[in-house]
């Protein structure tokens, strides 16, 4: 495919066109991803997540500046929410990254979640693979502003930076399950604000409570808007990367994610078969009526459907 | 059908983006993905964003009076990169006598005060330069 050749040779427009294809057209996506598979797996992926307004975009901007100063090429995927009503969205993360737009070593792409609830869009991973093949050394994925349970980033990134800010709740929030469990590095952003020390202490105490952890995540105080603490964060990102590599965990982590992805791929194909089967000849409608009239129960109907699908 | 992607851009030095935000919001509500890049963008930044985001439409809003330079400059830079599948439209306080020149320079349509958001949305839907299936 000509576009792929152009992307591999570094042309940004080709890269952008390929992302559009893998974001919108599943058949096209499959063709492209089959072809670029051999070029992927070289980029290091950093996930930046945290609540809305925590400063994820500003932090991303500073981290990327620091990485490009070291001579790295960086791709950014910034995800913002899609409206459940209109299907439209305002993708505004670039506002905080204006200086990066013209840098030849940076590529920024905004994506809407398009109905996914895990903090990313369904095709974020596809876009990631394009940027990976295009030769970006680091890829930063900025999630939507998350609440307590949007943890899809864990299946996608190598290092997860959890961005928090002072004043969002007491220490009980920090021992809850979900989002607080996925951080490899915790950033307390807006550390110039009142309460930052307390938030840092609470997160530290929460982290010290867990005995079973193989690696205790560090807590870094940052004021991204003033570029304070960014060097410390970069050091911690490097440390985590080193830890994953030397312990062999990078390989295991990526392999486990790949397994999940394969299962998802199979599931999605199976789902198509199931839907086409139950939809044909109005079967679902008829069987549902039988459940309502108590002629059958749901599990009988399920077993009958499975049996028929299996016979195919 | 995928959503239409629009870059809403504010070039130059004017520091007033309420109009751009109204437009962005209306396009969002019409089901489009709107990339807003913020105030005081250079034409180079706008074009870089348009290319990386692979948008269908670039909508440029300007109130400072510098439209006769900034609008054509955006078109020129897009042409330099052989970007020929993007609909370029403009809006703002643009005197009637400037409009023919801007259209000649490659701006497909200029929307002046009084245009409804519905008119603009219809225009975009009917004039895209590529299919969105």
Interface residues (C-beta under 8 A of the other chain):
Chain A: X12 X13 X15 X16 X17 X19 X20 X23 X24 X82 X83 X85 X86 X87 X88 X89 X90 X91 X92 X94 X95 X98 X101 X102 X107 X108 X109 X110 X112 X114
Chain B: X2 X3 X24 X25 X27 X28 X29 X30 X31 X32 X33 X34 X35 X36 X37 X38 X41 X44 X45 X48 X49 X51 X52 X53 X54 X81 X83
